[in-house]
Amino acid sequence: MLLRCCLYAFWLLAFGFIPSASASSQSKVDLVVVNKSESRMSVYRDGKIIKTYAIAMGDMPTGHKLTEGDQRTPQGRYILDYKKSDSAFYKSIHISYPNDEDKLRAKALGISPGGMIMIHGENPRSTLSPEEAQKFNWTNGCIAVTNKEMDELWQLIDEGTPIEIWP
């Protein structure tokens, strides 16, 4: 009888009728790292790279974002703090820029640090294929991937996941 119950429970778990807590927590990433100089974004779980994506950034990718409209992608450590399913660029995940340091720097310089920096999908107005568009920096400082990749990231990233953006 015990063996029959164990086999039944195994069958239910194997065919998805009982959610596996370890499977759902294992599928999420715990860190996102952007390397601006390589135009790459990698997602990590337990210190290991799960996948790397080619990215597009702002027209001026070198250097840290200082002010609204400078076409730069920020550098530093932030949080992916919310998801937006109805983005103008397919879907997006918000980056917590500006952080306190960014705000302090902007205040000292008498400028606005800007905001609304996201990881997002494709430009719906582009005439280029998704793969071709990724070869150009076209955003206003955001990090762009293809819509297919955005769907993957949407499943892999939970709100609250840290992101490090390196030069």
N, C-alpha and C positions, 0 to 999 in steps of 0.2 A: 504494500500500500504506500509506504514512504517513497519507494523508488518510483512508483507511478506518479505521485504528486511532484517529485523532483523533475521527472521527465516532462510533465505537463507545464510546469513553471518555466523550464528551459525552452520549451517550444514557444510559449507565449512571449518570452523575452527575445528569442531569436528572430521571431517574425514581427516584432515591433508592437505587440499588444500591451507590453509593460514597458514604460520608458526606463531606460537605464540612466541612473544619475551620473555614473562615471562617463558614459558616452557623451552626454550633453555638456558636461563641464570640460571634457577633454577636447571638444571640437572648437572651443573659443580660444582666441589668442590673448596673451597677457601683456604684449608690448608691440608697438608699431614704431619702426625706425625709418626715417627718410634721410637719404644721403643726397643732398641737392647737387653736389658736384658730379655725381654719377647718374642723376635723374632716375633714381631707383627708390622704391619703398619696399621694405621687408616686414613681414609679420612673424612674430615669435611666439612660441609656447615653450615654457620651461627652459628658456635659454637657447632654444634651437630654432633656426629659421624654418618656417613652414612653407612660405612662398615669397617670391620677389616679383614686383611689378615695375614695368617701365612707367614713368610718370611725366606729365607735363606740368609746368609751373607758370609763374608770372613771367612777363617779358624781361624782367630784370632779376634773374634768380640769384645773382651774387650778392652777398651781404644780408644782414638782418633787416627785416621790415621795420621801418622807423615811423612812417606816416601813411595815412590814408592816401591811396592813389599812386603810391610809389612803385607798383607792379612787382614788389618783392614778396617772397614767401618767408615767413618768420623763421627764426632759428631758436632752439631751446627746448625745454621740456614743458609739455602741455598735457591736457586731458582731452580725450574725445568724449565730449560731455552730452551730446544729444544727436539724434538722427532725424532727418527731414525727408520724408518719403515723397513729398510733392515739390522737390527742388526744380528750378528752371533748367538744371543740368542733370536730369534723370532722378537720382537720389543723392543725398549728401550726408556726411557725418561732420558735425561741427567740431572745430579745434578751439580750445579755450583761450585763444589769443584775443586781446592782450592780457597777459598776466600782470601781477603787481609790479614787477620790474619794468615791463614794457610801458605801463601807465606812468610810472615815476620818471622814466627817461623822457617820454613824450611831454610830460608836464614841465620838466626842467628845460626842454627845448622850445616850449610854447607851441606845440603842434598836437594834432589829433593822431593817436596811434592807429586808427582804423579798426576794423573788426570784420566779422562774418567770414573768417577764413575756414574753408571746408576741404574735405576730401570729397570729390564728386565725380559724376560720370561725364559723358561726352557733351560737346556743344551741339545742340540740336540744329543750329544754323550752318554747321560746317559742311562743306562739299567733299571733304576728304574722308577716306575710309577711317574707321576707328584706329587701326594700327598706324596709318600714316599720320593722323593727327597727333599721336603720342610722340612723334619725333620733333614737335615744335612746342615752344613755350607760349601758350596763348591765354592763360588765365589772368586774373587781376591780382594774383598772389596765392590763389588756392592750389590744391594738388589734384590733378585730374587723372583718371584712369578710364578704361573703356566701360561701357555699361555692363557688359558681361562680368568684368572684374569687379565692378561696384556691387553686383549681385552677390559675388563670392564674399567680398569684404563685409557686406551687410549681415551675412550669416556668421562670419568669424568674429566680428567685433561687437562687444557689449559697450553700452554707455559706461563711462568711468575708466576705460582702458587708457593707459598712458601712451603718449606719442613723443618721441624724441626726433627733432629735426636738426640735422647736422649740416654744416657748410658743405 
